[in-house]
């Protein structure tokens, strides 16, 4: 079946955003909409699986990393002072500074943090980049492997080889590689295979022994510190605060979910807005959570209003999700 997010201007549909998604459970692929075999880059939705390297290499023990630092390694964070402080502390444990990060620099996602920098006459640093925690995690894993942190972004570097193997073994498919916005490899998988990886995050006990405890630990850190995984007011944070899920947004319309509990048991979900709309992604994700039997309560993404530059309501967004159950 098809799934869409419609953008209404007045009473007419002005735009349509097509959704493809896969729902994976104990018996395999359970439901889908659109094309569950669609190859899509996971982008930042892969971060929980990249963070497994902190446990697979022994970096957590070697550098005495806390759950806050592990949570930040999975984050697409907003660049708030707290995010920056945790990222700085993480790097200090490695004996490194912000210059070791190859993620680049962008202003904080947080409007308040961005304004505070402007008022102080300061420029953003790599610590403000939403991927700074992931990069700190890759540096930690590199050092724990005995590899040089130099060039950790290259696909042939041992930490990236480990990450690729991790995604392959958890998804059951060979990832296709490209370069992410933050310069490290990103992984494309069919949605159904990515959903399998998120199912194992929801139910680590059915993963192979190598990954069981790392999956449990990463899941626990994300759920204990959801505000570090994203930021106040984000859909990731809201869902993890209110529901038994792990929620992870990715760029260009991607989203991953691990349902620890649902009326159909533990589930993994991978969702892609095919035209890359982030606005449509949030609306689709909240609608899907409700469709799968969990109630997050009122959210800003339930048929959100479309407003013009004067603040006048001129339309709204609405999801229509029709799942095919297998």
N, C-alpha and C positions, 0 to 999 in steps of 0.2 A: 504494500500500500504506500501511498505518497504521504508526505508530511511537509507542511509549509508554515512559514510565518508571514502573515499578510500585514501590509502597512496601509491603513486607511487614511485618506485625506477627505474629511467630510464623510460622506456615505459610500464613497467609491474606493475600490482597491487601487492604490497607486503603484505599489511594488509587491512582488512576491519573492520570498527567499525559500528555496527548496532545501529540505533537510534530508540527509541520509543518516541512518543510525543502526546500530546492532546492539542487542541485549543478549548476554551470555550467562548461562547458569550451570548448574551441576551436570546437566545432560548435554551441554553444548549450546549451540545457537538456539535461543528460545523465541526471539521475536526480532522483527526488523521493520524499517520503513525506508523507502527509496532503495538505494543500492548498498546492501551490507558488505559487498565485496569491493566497495570503492577504495582504491589506494589513496590514502591521505597522510600528509605529514602531521605527526602528533604534536609537533612544536613543543610548547611548555607543558602540555599534558603528559609528556614522557618523563618529567622531572622526578616523580616518585620512584620510577624504576632506575633512573640514573643515580639517585641518592642511595640505592642499595649498595653501591660500590663502597660507601663508607663502612659498611659492615663486612662485605665480602673481602676487603683488603685489610681489615683490622684497624682502619684509621680512627674509628670511634674510641677504641681503647688506647691507642698510641697517643692521641692528642687530647684525650679526656673530653670529648665533645659532649655537649649537653643536648637534651631534646629540643631546646630552642634552636640550636645551631643546625641540628638535623632537619627540623621543620623549615628553616630558612633555605636549606639546600634544595628543598622541593618547591620553593616559592617563585611566584611572579609578583613580587611585592611592590608596594606603593611608594617606597622611598621615604617613609616617615622617619623621624629621629630614632625610633626604636629599631626599625629595620636596619638603619645605618649603624647603630651601635652594635647590634648582634653581628652584622657582617664584619665590622672592624675587629671585634673581639675574636671572631672565628679566625680571621687572618693572623691576628697576633699570636694565637696558639700555634700557628704553623711557622712563625718567625718571618712572616711576609707582610707587605703593605699593599695598599690599593693598586700600586703600579704593576703588581703581578697579575692582575685581572685583565684579560683580553676582551672583555665583553663590550667595551666602548663606554660611552657616556650619553645619557639622556636626562632631561629634567625629571624630577619625581612625578609619578602618576598622581600622587596626592596633591590636590589644589592647595591645601594648607601648607604642606611642606615646600611646595614650589614657591609660594608667596613668601614664606619665611626666608628662603634663600635670597630672593630678590631684595627683600627689605634689608637683609644683612649685607648685601653687596657681595654675596658669595656665588660661586659657580658650582654646579653639580659635579660630582666625582664619580668614578666607577662604582663606588659604594651605593650610590643612588640608583644605579641601573637595576631594573627588576630582576635580572638574572645573577646579581652579584653573589647570592648565596649558593646557587648551583655551581658557579665557577670556583668559589672557595672550596666547595665539596670536591670538585675535580682535582684541585691542587692538593687537597689532603689525601685523596686516594692515590694520586701520583706519587707523593712522598712515601706513603705506606707501602706502595709496590716497589720502592727503591728506584723509581724512574725519575728522570729529571723533570721538574715542573715546566721547563722550557718547551714550548711547542705543544702544550697539553691539548690545544684545540685541534690538532691535526688528526685526521681519521686513523692514521697508522700508530698514533701514540698508544702505549699500553692501556691507559685509562679509557680511551675511546674504543679500543678493541674489546675491553671488558664490557663496556656499556652495550655495544652491539651484540655481543654474545648473550648478555642478560635479556635483552629484548627478544632475541631469537628464541631463547629457551622458554621464556614466559608466554610468548605469543604463539609459538609453533610455526612461525614463518620467518623467512630471511628478510630483514629490513632493507629497504632501499635508502641510500644516504644522500643528503644534500647539506648545504651550509645554512645554519639557522641565522636569525637576525643578530644573535650575539656571538657569531663566528665559530661556534662548535658544531659538530654534526647533529643533524636532526634526522628522525627516522620516519619513513613512510611504511605503513602496513595496511592491509585490508581492514576495514572497520571491525569485521567479525573477529579478526585475530587480535587487534588492540583491545577489544572488549574482553577477550579471554585473559589478557594480562591483568585488566582491572578486576576480573572475577577472582583471580588468585590473590590480589591485594585485599579483596573482601573476605576471602576464605583461605588464608595461607596454609592451613593444615593439609590441603590437597595438592599443594605445590611440592616439587621435589625437595628433599631434605636441605639441600644447599641454600634454598631461598626462603624456607619457612620462617626462621627467626628474623632475618633481615626484613622481610615483608611485614611481620608483626611490629617490629620496632619502628619502621618508617610510618606505618599506618598509625601507630600510637602517638608519635610525635606530631603528625599532622592534625590529629583530632584533639590533642591537648593544646596546641597553639595554632588554631585556625587563623587568627589575626596576623600571624607571621607568614602564613602561606600566601596570603593576598593582602588584605587590609580592611579596616573598618568600612562597612557598607558594601563590600563586594559580595557577589553571589556565592563564591566559594566559602567565604567566612560564614555567611548566614546559614547556608545549608549544613555545614559541619557543626555549627553551634546548636542547631535545632533538631537535626536528624541523625540517625546512625549511618552516616555515609562518609566517604572520602570524596571530595570534589576538587577537580583540578582543571582550570581553564587553560586553553592554548590559543596561540595567535591565529588569525584568519579563520575564525569560526569553528575551531575545534574545541571539544570538551570531553573529559573522561570522568566517569563516576564508578565508585565501588560501593555497592549497597551491602552493608554488613547484615542488615535484616530487611526483609520486605515480605509481603504476603506470599511471594513465590520463592522465598529463601534468599540466600546471598546472590547478588547479581553483579555483573560488570557491564558497563555501557561505554560505547564510543560513539560520539555524535559529531557530524560535520555539517555546518551551513555551507552549501556548495559554492556560494558566491563570496564567502569569507566575512559576512557581516557579524560583527561583535554584538551589535544591538539586537539582532534577531537571535543570536546564540543564547543569550540570557533568557529571553522569553521562551524559547524552545525547551531549554533545560528545566525551567521551573514547571512548565506544562508536562514534561515527560515524568518528572518526579511524582507529580500528582497522579498521572496515568498509571504509574507502577505501584500505586497504593500508599504513598507516604504523603503526609500533609505538613508542609513547612509553615503553615499559617499565612497571614497576609505578607506579601512581598512587593517591592517596587516594580516587579516584572510581570505582574498579573495585568494583562491588557494595559500596558503603560501608555500614558497620554503623549501625543505628539504636539509639541508647542513651537510657536514661531519666535522670532527675536523680540517681540513685545510681550512674550509670555502668554499669548492667547492659545487656548487649546484648538488645534486645527485638525486633529485626527487621533488615531491610536494604533497600537500593534496588537495582533491577536494570533495565537498559534492554533493550528488545526493538525493534530497528530493522529494518524490512523495506522496502528500497528498490525502487522501480520504475525500471528502466533503459530509456531510450528509444533 
